[in-house]
């Protein structure tokens, strides 16, 4: 039983998957923070872009 426990503690196969999951979580939180910070300015940018494209197309 002791050998099995020691082998389990030394096994690092799942560690990299956990690191990737933590990194992905950090990226999602950062993107959400940036999205909420710049949501109104991004909306204005896309509204202006849509208006300019419509006026250039003659609609």
Secondary structure, DSSP 4 states (H G I P E B T S, - for coil): -HHHHHHHHH--TTHHHHHHHHHHHHHHHHHHHHHHHSHHHHHHHHHHHHHHHHHHHT-
